[in-house]
Amino acid sequence: RQSEYMNMSTNRSRAVVLAYHLLRQFILDIQSMFDVSVAFQSGNESRVVGEEFDTSEELATYNYDFTLFNMLKISLNDTVTFIDGSFGEKVVNINNSNVLISHGVNIKADIEKSVAQTFGRYANMGITLDYMFVGHMHSSRVGDTYARCGSLCGGNSFSEGALNLTSKASQLIGIFYSDKSHNIMKVDLQNVDNVKGYDIIKELEAYNAKSVNKKNKFLIHTI
């Protein structure tokens, strides 16, 4: 969508490198306290070309998310476990629970029905799902059998204007217990003024991402 190209802080190839350095710091930070396994799914906004997004492996891996995952895997494979598998959707066993992770582009407006259909599709393959995580809509929602992640950057013109969803910057944290019970929590990220972030290292500065002030100046100037 043209509106997204106009509002991006940098181009997508550069964004992959920026994301690599930030995610690497984040993973190593968590890894200093816990045993870490990392799983990725491809999203529609990271596809390399064209408007089509598909969960087939050929198209799901023709995606900047696939590139980012493999950059991190090459860099951190000696210290962190990376979970391979389909980049369309994959089942991950978390403390005795089968958890499906998917971008969620195939989850329709009637989300409860779509989730039930997905559980049924996997049951036909002999796989019993216990929970499901999706994204796509830029709006958080937590249910008994599924959760929809929001977005670290909040909403955009599509999620708010076209989908009519209220979207705020957020992230989910899920805790799964061996008896298959779970707690899923939404962390609100609207106000992070007093939160210490990761260092902006030289590699990040080299790619000249627009700052918020630069973007605002540009928008004011063009208006």
Secondary structure, 3 states (H helix, E strand, C coil): CHHHHHHCCCCHHHHHHHHHHHHHHHHHHHHCCCCCEECCCCCHHHECCCCCCCCCHHHHCCEHHHHHHHHHHHHHCCCCEECCCCCCEEEEEECCEEEEEECCCCCCCCHHHHHHHHHHHHHHCCCCCCEEEECCCCCCEECCCEEECCECCCCCHHHHHHCCCCCCEEEEEEEECCCCCEEEEEEECCCCCCCCCCCCCHHHHCCCCCCHHHHHHHHHHHC
